[in-house]
Amino acid sequence: MDIIVGWIVRRISELGGYENVSDSVKVDIFGLDIADVSGSIRLFSDVMKRLGIKLDGGELYEEFQRIYDESVDRDASKDKAEDKM
């Protein structure tokens, strides 16, 4: 997991910092469409700590939830588009 966290931190740094990364890129970087949401939250928390971003439990959950919801919406839209074909 440290390798993954390290890669994510480097990638976000290359993109100019977490606040400069678009939500869709955050979804892609964190791979939040995976089934293990609790594992994703732990990964997300580790990355935030290593980037020096201090979020309390509520803020961390809210940010993760917002990004996760975008992932779910994106997947639903993709499924609808595939069904129309």
C-alpha positions in Angstrom: 0.0 0.0 0.0 2.9 2.4 0.7 3.9 2.1 -3.0 0.4 3.1 -4.1 0.3 6.0 -1.6 3.7 7.1 -2.7 2.6 7.0 -6.4 -0.5 9.0 -5.6 1.3 11.6 -3.7 3.9 12.0 -6.5 1.1 12.2 -9.1 -0.8 14.9 -7.2 2.4 16.8 -6.7 3.1 16.7 -10.4 -0.3 18.1 -11.0 0.4 21.1 -8.8 -1.1 20.0 -5.5 -4.4 18.4 -4.3 -6.4 21.7 -4.6 -5.4 22.0 -8.2 -6.5 18.5 -9.3 -9.9 18.3 -10.9 -12.5 16.1 -9.3 -12.5 13.7 -12.3 -8.7 13.3 -12.0 -9.1 12.6 -8.3 -11.6 9.9 -9.0 -9.1 8.4 -11.5 -6.1 8.7 -9.2 -7.9 7.2 -6.2 -9.8 4.5 -8.2 -12.8 5.1 -6.1 -15.1 2.9 -8.2 -13.6 -0.1 -6.4 -15.9 -2.1 -4.1 -13.9 -1.8 -0.9 -14.9 1.7 0.2 -13.4 1.4 3.6 -10.1 0.6 2.1 -10.4 3.6 -0.2 -11.1 5.9 2.7 -8.0 4.6 4.5 -6.0 5.1 1.3 -7.5 8.6 0.9 -6.7 9.5 4.5 -3.1 8.3 4.2 -2.6 10.4 1.0 -4.0 13.5 2.7 -1.7 13.1 5.7 1.4 12.6 3.5 0.4 15.7 1.5 0.2 17.6 4.8 -3.5 18.2 4.4 -5.2 18.1 7.7 -8.8 17.2 7.6 -10.8 16.2 10.6 -12.9 13.1 10.5 -16.0 14.8 9.2 -14.2 16.9 6.5 -12.3 13.8 5.4 -15.5 11.8 5.0 -17.3 14.6 3.2 -14.5 15.1 0.7 -14.2 11.4 0.1 -18.0 11.1 -0.2 -18.1 13.9 -2.8 -15.5 12.3 -4.9 -17.0 8.8 -4.5 -20.4 10.1 -5.5 -18.9 11.6 -8.7 -17.4 8.2 -9.4 -20.8 6.5 -9.0 -22.5 9.1 -11.2 -19.8 8.7 -13.9 -20.2 4.9 -13.9 -24.0 5.2 -14.1 -23.7 7.6 -17.0 -21.3 5.3 -18.8 -23.7 2.3 -18.2 -26.6 4.3 -19.7 -24.5 5.2 -22.7 -23.5 1.6 -23.3 -27.2 0.5 -23.0 -28.2 2.9 -25.7 -25.7 1.4 -28.2 
